[in-house]
Amino acid sequence: MVKHPRNVELKMTHTDLPHENDPTPLAEFARMRDIMARLRDRVSGCPWDIEQSFATIAPYTIEEAYEVADAAFRGDYAGLREELGDLCFQVFFHAQMAAEIGAFTLGDVLDGLAEKMIARHPHVFGGSETGSESGAAVIDSAAAQVTAWEVYKAAERARKVRSSSPSALDDVPLTLPALARGQKLSKRAASTGFDWPDADRVLDKLREELAELDEARAGGDVAAVEEELGDILFVLANLARKLGVEAEAVLASANRKFERRFRAMEALATAHGKAFAALTLEEQEALWGKVKQGEKR
């Protein structure tokens, strides 16, 4: 038996045991923890690492998360391994700084994570405080798990009341990409019943916002144009949610498609001995059409 937080006992089969060539990395974990402590040592550590704070390190944490996602999207496993290591380093860094001021330790971080995962999956870890072998909810699909996950997180937020006026929008990170945050905010609002009944109504709202943008442009009001354009992007985030897709993911996909096609146009121009930027707009559009047609074959 392996003991886990909340006194949950997990029965391990041979398929659960670490592969002989991939042992549980306790030694590596301890080594990295000690390296981080050495880097932050006030006497013999690295001056740059010593000077850092939670605020100065946070941007690097965000950057590393994006680099992990990039390697994953590209299927670059060697790169993914390296980027995951860099992201792990960020966790060690934050935890070390917290330990120095007595806030929490790396062990606290991992213990809290284990408890949270067990509590949020009572259908897997029967016998926890939120479920039992006989009473845990039956979740037999990814969609059902998403629903259960949101219900549990809502209960967590209720227990964490941070102000005298708790909101369904509490704890939506300010540092999320704006499009992703817009979709998350609208999802939280929808959980209270504040939502359009279907995607068609969202499309009606989009048309309304587009008309308001035209009016703002016609009036030459720059501030109004910015506001209306923001409203359009927020409505699009809602439309993505109603259609069951992630706005950030589909925009990222569109970005990659544009980049692929643009590079292909540049290559075609170069193959004909011309600089792409020197072509007329009509010639550039002709190349765009050629690249699109080539992708359909």
C-alpha positions in Angstrom: 0.0 0.0 0.0 1.1 3.6 -0.6 -0.2 6.2 1.9 -1.5 9.4 0.5 -2.9 12.6 2.1 -6.3 12.3 3.7 -5.4 8.8 4.7 -6.3 7.4 1.3 -4.8 4.0 0.6 -4.0 3.4 -3.1 -3.7 -0.2 -4.2 -0.9 -0.5 -6.7 -0.7 -3.1 -9.5 2.4 -3.9 -11.4 1.3 -1.4 -14.1 1.4 1.3 -11.4 5.0 0.7 -10.4 7.8 2.8 -11.8 9.7 1.4 -14.8 13.1 0.0 -13.8 14.7 2.6 -16.0 12.6 5.5 -14.6 12.7 5.2 -10.8 10.9 7.6 -8.6 13.2 10.7 -8.7 13.5 11.3 -5.0 17.3 11.8 -5.3 16.9 14.2 -8.2 14.2 16.0 -6.3 16.5 16.5 -3.2 19.4 17.5 -5.4 17.4 20.2 -7.2 16.0 21.5 -3.9 19.6 21.8 -2.5 20.8 23.5 -5.7 18.1 26.1 -5.4 19.0 26.7 -1.7 22.6 27.2 -2.7 21.7 29.6 -5.4 19.8 31.7 -2.9 22.4 31.5 -0.1 23.1 35.0 1.1 26.8 34.4 1.5 27.9 32.0 -1.3 24.9 32.1 -3.7 24.4 33.8 -7.1 23.9 37.6 -6.8 21.1 37.5 -9.5 19.2 34.7 -7.8 19.5 36.4 -4.4 18.1 39.7 -5.7 14.9 38.1 -7.1 11.4 38.3 -5.5 8.1 36.6 -6.2 7.2 39.6 -8.4 10.4 39.6 -10.5 10.3 35.9 -11.0 6.6 35.6 -12.0 7.1 36.8 -15.6 9.7 34.1 -16.1 7.3 31.5 -14.8 4.7 32.6 -17.3 7.2 32.6 -20.1 8.4 29.1 -19.2 4.8 27.8 -19.2 4.4 29.2 -22.8 7.6 27.5 -23.9 6.3 24.2 -22.5 3.1 24.7 -24.5 5.0 25.6 -27.6 7.2 22.4 -27.4 4.0 20.3 -26.8 2.2 21.8 -29.8 5.2 21.1 -32.0 5.6 17.5 -30.7 9.2 18.3 -29.8 9.8 15.8 -27.0 13.5 16.7 -26.5 12.4 20.4 -26.2 9.5 19.5 -24.0 11.7 17.6 -21.6 14.0 20.7 -21.3 11.1 23.2 -21.0 9.4 21.1 -18.3 12.7 21.2 -16.4 12.8 25.0 -16.7 9.2 25.2 -15.5 10.0 22.9 -12.6 12.8 25.3 -11.7 10.3 28.1 -11.4 8.4 26.0 -8.8 11.6 25.3 -6.8 12.5 29.1 -7.0 9.1 30.3 -5.7 9.0 27.6 -3.0 12.6 28.4 -1.8 11.7 32.1 -1.5 8.5 31.2 0.5 10.5 28.9 2.8 13.0 31.7 3.5 10.2 33.9 4.9 8.4 31.0 6.6 5.3 31.1 4.4 5.4 27.5 3.1 7.8 24.9 1.9 8.1 22.8 -1.3 6.8 19.9 0.7 3.7 21.9 1.5 3.2 22.7 -2.2 3.3 19.0 -3.1 1.3 17.9 -0.2 -1.4 20.4 -1.0 -1.4 19.4 -4.6 -1.8 15.7 -3.7 -4.7 16.5 -1.4 -6.4 18.6 -4.0 -6.1 16.0 -6.8 -7.5 13.3 -4.5 -10.3 15.4 -3.3 -11.3 16.5 -6.8 -11.3 12.8 -8.1 -13.5 10.9 -5.5 -14.5 8.6 -8.4 -10.9 7.5 -8.6 -9.6 7.7 -5.0 -12.6 6.3 -3.1 -12.5 6.7 0.6 -11.4 10.3 0.7 -13.3 13.0 2.6 -15.2 13.8 -0.6 -16.1 10.3 -1.6 -16.0 6.6 -0.7 -15.7 3.2 -2.3 -19.5 2.9 -2.3 -20.6 6.5 -2.4 -18.3 8.3 -4.8 -19.9 9.8 -7.8 -19.6 7.7 -11.0 -17.9 9.7 -13.7 -17.5 7.9 -16.9 -16.6 10.6 -19.4 -14.3 13.5 -19.8 -17.3 15.9 -20.1 -18.7 14.6 -16.8 -15.3 15.1 -15.1 -15.2 18.7 -16.4 -18.6 19.4 -14.8 -17.7 17.7 -11.5 -14.4 19.6 -11.5 -16.1 23.0 -11.9 -18.6 22.1 -9.1 -15.7 21.2 -6.8 -13.8 24.3 -7.6 -16.9 26.4 -6.9 -17.1 24.8 -3.5 -13.4 25.5 -2.9 -13.9 29.2 -3.8 -16.8 29.4 -1.3 -14.5 28.0 1.4 -11.8 30.5 0.6 -14.0 33.6 1.0 -11.4 36.4 0.7 -13.8 39.3 1.1 -17.1 40.3 2.6 -18.5 40.2 -0.9 -17.5 36.9 -2.6 -18.0 36.7 -6.3 -18.3 33.9 -8.9 -15.5 35.7 -10.6 -13.0 35.4 -7.7 -9.6 33.7 -8.5 -9.7 34.2 -12.2 -6.0 35.1 -12.7 -5.3 38.6 -14.0 -2.2 37.2 -15.8 -4.1 34.9 -18.1 -4.0 35.9 -21.8 -6.8 38.4 -22.3 -8.8 36.1 -24.7 -8.5 33.1 -22.4 -9.5 35.2 -19.4 -12.5 36.6 -21.2 -13.7 33.1 -21.9 -13.1 32.0 -18.3 -14.9 35.1 -16.9 -17.9 34.4 -19.1 -17.9 30.7 -18.1 -18.0 31.7 -14.4 -20.8 34.2 -15.1 -22.7 31.5 -17.0 -22.5 29.2 -13.9 -24.8 31.7 -12.2 -27.3 31.7 -15.0 -26.1 34.9 -16.6 -25.7 33.6 -20.1 -27.1 33.7 -23.6 -29.4 30.7 -24.3 -27.5 29.6 -27.4 -24.8 30.5 -29.9 -27.3 32.2 -32.2 -28.0 34.8 -29.6 -24.3 35.4 -29.2 -24.0 35.9 -33.0 -26.8 38.5 -32.8 -24.8 40.3 -30.1 -21.7 40.1 -32.3 -23.6 41.8 -35.1 -24.8 44.5 -32.7 -21.3 45.2 -31.5 -20.0 45.3 -35.1 -22.6 48.0 -35.9 -21.5 49.9 -32.9 -17.9 49.7 -34.0 -18.9 51.1 -37.4 -20.7 54.0 -35.7 -17.6 54.7 -33.5 -15.3 54.7 -36.6 -17.7 57.0 -38.5 -17.6 59.5 -35.5 -13.8 59.4 -35.4 -13.9 58.6 -31.7 -10.7 56.7 -31.0 -11.6 55.8 -27.4 -15.0 54.5 -28.5 -13.4 52.4 -31.3 -11.1 50.8 -28.8 -14.0 50.1 -26.4 -16.2 48.6 -29.1 -13.3 46.5 -30.5 -12.8 45.1 -27.0 -16.5 44.3 -26.7 -16.3 42.4 -30.0 -13.3 40.3 -28.8 -15.1 39.5 -25.5 -18.3 38.5 -27.4 -16.1 36.2 -29.6 -14.7 34.6 -26.5 -18.2 33.9 -25.4 -19.1 32.5 -28.9 -16.1 30.1 -28.6 -17.4 29.0 -25.2 -20.9 28.4 -26.6 -19.5 26.4 -29.5 -17.4 24.3 -27.1 -14.0 25.4 -28.2 -11.1 27.3 -26.5 -10.8 30.7 -27.9 -7.1 31.0 -27.1 -6.4 27.6 -28.7 -8.3 28.3 -31.9 -6.6 31.7 -32.2 -3.2 30.1 -31.7 -4.1 27.6 -34.4 -5.1 30.5 -36.8 -1.8 32.2 -36.0 0.1 29.1 -36.9 -1.8 28.7 -40.1 -1.2 32.3 -41.1 2.5 32.0 -40.3 2.8 28.8 -42.4 1.0 30.4 -45.4 3.0 33.6 -45.2 6.3 31.8 -45.1 5.2 29.7 -48.0 4.4 32.9 -50.0 7.8 34.3 -49.2 9.4 31.1 -50.4 7.4 31.2 -53.7 8.5 34.8 -54.3 12.1 33.9 -53.6 11.9 30.9 -56.0 10.9 33.4 -58.7 13.8 35.7 -57.9 11.7 38.4 -56.3 11.5 39.9 -52.8 8.0 39.4 -51.4 7.8 42.9 -50.0 8.5 44.3 -53.5 5.4 42.6 -55.0 2.2 44.5 -55.5 -0.7 43.7 -53.3 -2.4 42.0 -56.2 0.7 39.8 -56.7 0.9 39.0 -53.0 -2.8 38.0 -52.9 -2.3 35.8 -56.0 0.5 34.0 -54.1 -1.8 33.7 -51.0 -4.4 32.0 -53.2 -1.8 29.7 -54.7 -0.6 28.6 -51.3 -4.2 28.0 -50.0 -5.0 26.0 -53.1 -1.8 23.9 -52.6 -2.9 23.0 -49.1 -6.2 21.6 -50.3 -4.5 19.0 -52.5 
